[in-house]
């Protein structure tokens, strides 16, 4: 019996080693791969699409929201080496190529851009790991949309089709009632010349719009629910179909990808002056590969790079990016990009879970749970000689901060995982200093960062809102 058990353990270990050996990588290692065992997987069949992450601060659980042809998987990745499917929400339409996700606290918003019949879905994730509860599944708000983004209490959707035949390049919805989004504005009302929007990144009401062959346009969503144009860049090196973008924490640098034609360089641009947006640098993974979606964490940009899998570049110097790691989720193409399947492979990534694990979705090969610690610098956690006490953490609405040995002016800011600032205060430190951080507006549950910065001191602490 002991020999048999030992042999079984040996086979499991051998299988794990073989699994990890089939993927080329540098500075990124594999925890596990999850895929739907009921689906027939082939080298080219499209079975999956997007991925997003969710952290339940009350239950201390991490989840991947993972898109499939026929619906949405909710996978528990708290133990990254042993992911567990907790629930599945079928889409109104099966065999979908496009699905996208964003959450607003415990609510997950699920969209698809495949042909009708289709629907907009909203689910409450607070019942996980038992189940998710669908609270809205209808085409009454809109039937299809291509991408979405949540900023403050607003939902932004691109390429929106509503019944019976209304099209909006981008629509903004109020989430005061998260289960019943209310339309506030359509971009076509304020800027009809931008007739198509593929994706958008939004921070503090500033909307960076990837408008396909129309380029990149920037708007301010005003309190009167109108969109005011702040700037644009429509001519730049290696220009193509402006697909998606992400902004650095300081708001000065943006990275965007052009998806069509294939093999376009990734662009790094200076957006500190929106009236004069400038390209600082461009870079590629490998010649022939195509970038899909960028996600910035600290000084690193994580890119879902189709046939090249996940690629991570350090952009500390925006004029000289360099590759810090990669994991090829899609070994099918080898080193060749000559086939007609250039858009197979890694569709999306999510690097923002508090454990630090990296989620990546491959259209053919499933959900990858990765360890990117070596590739991603620790710029989110700068620790210097600053003794600070933060309590309670996790918190409800108020945090008490105590600094026993600070001196001089110090800036305290709290920002979310996208880098959006939700609190800012300048404090004059003199010896032992204690003060409360109160959030005037209710903020969703999840992970935030408290940054303390002053003369000769800088520290960032992770805080969790219950």
N, C-alpha and C positions, 0 to 999 in steps of 0.2 A: 504493500500500500504506500509506504514511504517513497519507494523507488518510482511508483506511478505518479505520485503527486509532484515529485521532483522533476520528472520528465515533462509533465504538463506545464509547470512553471518555466521550464527551459524553452518549451515551444512558444509560450506567450512572450518571453523575453526575445526570442529569435524573431518572432513576428513583428515586435515593436521595432527592433533594430532594422529589419528589412524595410518597414514602412518609412522610417526616417531616412534611410539610405537612398531612396528613389527620388528625393528632392534636393536639387542643388541649392546651396545657401551659403551665406557669409554673415556672421554676427547675429543671425536669427535662427532659433532652434524650434523644433516641432514638439508641442505637447500632444496634440491629437488631431484627427480629422473626423468630422461627423458628416454622414450622408444618410438619406432616406433609403433604408434597405428594401422598401417596396418598389423603388424605381429601377428601371433597367438603365445602367450606366454604360455609355460607350465613349470612345475617344473624342467624338465631336458633338454628341447630342447635348442640347441646351436644357439643363434640368433646374438650374438655380440662377439667381440674380443678385440682389442687394443684401447688405447686412447693416444692422445698427446694434447698439448696446444699451443695456438698461441695468442700473444698480438699485436694488431695493435696500435702502439704508436701514429700515426697521428690522428686516430679517437677515441683513448682511448677505445678500445673494446677488450674484451677477448672471445676466442673461444675454444671449445673442438672439436678436430678432432677425430671422434669416428667411429670405424670399425664395420660394420655389415656383415651378410652373403653375401649380394648382392652388397655391395659397401660401400661408405664412407659418413658419415653424418658430416655436418659442423654446430655445435650448438653454438649459441650466449649465453654465460653464464655471460655476463656483469652484469645482475641482476641474481644472483645465485638462487634466489627463484623462478624465472620465466624464465627458459631456452627456447630459441626459435630456431627452425630449420631454418637455412638460405639457405642451399643448400644441394644437394645430388649428388654425383658422382658415377654412377653405375660402377661396375667392369666389366672387359671383361668376367669374369666367375662368375656365381652366386653360391650360396650355398658354400661359402668359410669359412673354419674354421680359417685360418690364414690370418691376415692382420697386417701390421706394418707401422709406420709413423715416419718421422723426417722432420723438416723444415730447410731451409737455407734462412734466411730472410723471404721474402714474399712467397717463393716457398715451397710447401709441396710435399714430395716424398712419394709415396704410392706403397707398394709392397705386394705380396701374394705368399705363398709357396704351394698353392693347385695345383693340376695337370693341365696340359695344356688342352685346350687353355687358356692362361693367359697373363698378360702384366704388364709392368712397367709404372706407371702413374705419371705425374708431373702436378701440378696445381698452378696457380697464385692466391693468396688469397687477393691481394690488392683491389679487387673490392667488397669485403665484406663490409657491410652486405647484399648488393644486390645479389651477386653471386660469385662463383669461376669460373675461366676460365681454362679449361684443355688445356695445351700447348704441352703435349706429352702423347700418349697412344699407346704403341707399344711393340712388343717383339723383336725389332731389336737390342736393347742393351742387354737385357736379358729377358727371359720369366717369370721366377720365382726366388724369393730369400726369405730367411726366416726372416732375421733381417737386420737393417741398422743403421748407425751412421754417423753424420756429425762433422768433426773437421777441423777448418780453412776453406779452400776452397776445401776440399776433402770429398767424399762420400765413406763410407766403407759398403760393402754388404756381408752377409754370406750365405753360402749354395746356390750358384748362378747356375742356369741352363740356358744356352743360346742355341739357335737353331743353327744347328739341334740337336746336342747331346753333347755339351761342358759343363763340370762341373768344378766349381771352389769353393774350400772350403771358400775362402774369396777374394774379388776383391776390388781394390781401383780405384775410378774414380775422374777425375778433374772436378770441378764445375766452372771453369772460365767463361764458358757459362752455366748458371744454367739450361737452357732449353735443353741442349745437353751434358750430362755428357760424358766424354771421358775416356776410360779404360787406366789406368796407369800401373797396376801390378796385378798379381794373386799370392796369397800366395803359391800355389802349386809349383811355379817356384823356390822359395827360401827355402821352407820347406815342401817337399812332404810327410814327415813322419806324419805331422798333416793333415790327410786326410779329416777331417770334422770340420767345425766351426759352432757353434750354434748362438753365439752373440759376440759382442765386445764393449768395452768402450774405447774411444780414447781421449787423451788430449795432445796437443802440439806434435803431431806425435808419441806419445808412445801409442801402441795398446795393450790392455789387452784382450786376446782372450779366450772366454769360448768355449772349444773345445770338449764338450760332454764327452765321456769316455776317451778322451785323456788328460783331465785335463785343467789347466789354463796356457797359454803361453803368454809371453810378447815380443813385437817386437818394433823396432824403424823404422818408415818409413822415409827413407833417402832422401836427395835432388836428388839423382840419380834414384829415384823411385824404390828402392829395399827395402826389409824387412829384417832387421838384428835382430836376436834373442838375447834378453837380459837376459831371465831367464824363469823359469817355476816351477810349483808345480803340481805334478801328483799323489803324495801319501799323503793323509791327513786323519784325523779322519772323519768317516761317509762319505766317498767318494762315489760319484755316477756319474750321468750325469751332468757335469759342465755346467750350463744353462745360467747364466747372472751375471753381476757384476756392481759395481759403486765405484767410488773413492772419498775419502774425499778431501776437499778443499786444505789441505796442501800436498796432494799427498803421504802421508805416510801410510795410512790405506785403505784397500779395503774390501768390503763386497760382497760375492757371494753366489748364491743359486745353490743347486743340485736338479734337478727336478725328477729324476728317480733313484731308486725306490721312492715310496711315503714316506713321513714322515722323510725326511733327514733334518739334522740340517743346519741352516744358518751359514756360516763361516765368521769370521773377521780375516783378515791376515795383517801382517806387510810387506809392499812392499817398505820400505825405502832403502833396499839393494836388488835389483832384482836378484843378484846372490845367495841370501840366503833368499828366501821368507819363512816366518814362520806363522803358525796359532797361533793367540793370544787367541781366544775364539770361542765357538760355542753356538748357542741358538735356541730355538724353540718357536713357539706360543703355541699350544696345542699338546699333544701327538696324533699322527695320521694325523695331518694337513700337507699340502705340500706347501712350498714356491715357488713362481714363479719368480717375478722380483723385485729387490731392486732399490731404488732411494734415494740418500743422499742429504739432505739439512741441512746445518749447522752441528750440532752434532747429527743429527737424521737420521735414515734410515727408509724410508717409504717402506713397502713391500706389493705387491699384493700377497695375501696368499691363493688363491683359495677358498676353502670352509670356511676359517676363515675371508674372506673379507680383509679389509685393517688393517695392523698391523704396529705400529710405535714403534721403539726401540731407546733409547738414547745410543749413543756410545762414549760419552765424554771420558770415560775410556774404551778403546778397549778391555781390559781384563775382564771387568765387565759390559756388556750391560744389560739394563733393559727396560721392556715394559713401555712406557709412554702413550699409548692410542691405541684404536682399534675401528673399526666399522665393524660389520658383515653384508656385503652386500648380504650374501647368507644364510638366515635362514633355507633353505629347509632341511639341514642335521641335524639340532639341534646340539646335542653334539656327534653325531656318525660319524665315518669316515670309517665304515665297508663296505659301498656299493661300487659298481664298478664305481662310479662317482666322485672319489677323485679329478679329474682335472676339475670339474665344479666350478663355482664361479668367484672370482675376478681375472681377467687376467692382468690388467695393472693399473697404477696410474700416476698422473702428479701433483707434488707439487710446480711448479715453476712459476705460474701466479703471477703478481705483487700484486693483491688483496689479495693473501694468501689463496684463496680457493683451496681445494684439489679435483681433478677429479679422479674418479675410475670407471673402466669398469667391469661389471659383465656379464659373458657369457649368463646367463639366464635372469637377472633382469634389465639390462639396464645401463644407465650412471648415476652415483651418483655424485652430487655436494655437497661437505662436508665442514664443518668448523672445521679445525684441530688446531686452534690457541692454545688451551690448551695443546695439545699433543706435538706440535712442539715448541721447545725452541726458543727464540729470538736471537740466536747466530749470525744471519745474520745482526742484527742491534744493535751493541754494542755502547752505547752512554756514553761518559765520558766528563769530563770538557774540551772540545775542541770546540772552536767556529770556524766554518768553513762555508764559503760561496762558493757555486758551481753554476756557471751560464755560459751559459744558460742550463737549464734542464727542458725539453728535449733538445738535442743538435744535430748538424749536423756532424761536424768533430772535433771541438775544444771545450774544456772546460776550463774555467778560474777558478782557485782555489785560494781562499784568506784565510789566517790564520793570524789573528791579534795578537795572543798571544802564538805562538809556539816557542820552543827553542830546539836546539840540532838536531842530525840527525834523519830524519824521512823517512820512506819508503812509497811510494805511489804506489799502484798496482790496476789494473782494471781487473776483471775477469768476465766470463760469467756465465750462470746458471748452467753449468756443472762443474764449478770451474776452467776452463782453463784460465790461465793468458794471457791477451792480451796487457798489458802495465805494465812497471815496472820502477821506478825511485827513486833514493835516493836523498833527498834534505836536506841541512843544514838550519834549521829554526833559525831565529834570529829576534824576535819581529814580526813586520808586514811583512808577506811574501806573494807574489802573483806570480803565474806562470801559464803557459798554458800547458795543456795536449793535444798534437796533436797525432792523430792516423796515423802512416805512411801508413798503409794499410787500405783500406776501410773495415769496419766491418758491418755485417748485422744489420738491424733495430731490436730493441728489448730491453730487460732488461739486465743491467749490474750492477756490484757493484764496487764502489771505496772504497778501504780500505786504511786507513791512520794509520800507526803504528810507534811509536817511544817510547822513554824512558818515561814510565808512562802514555802514551796516546795510545788509540786505538779507532778507530771509523770506521764504515762502512756505506756508503750512497748509496742508490739506484739511478742509473742514467739511462736515457732512450735515446736510439739512434733513431732518426727519420728516 
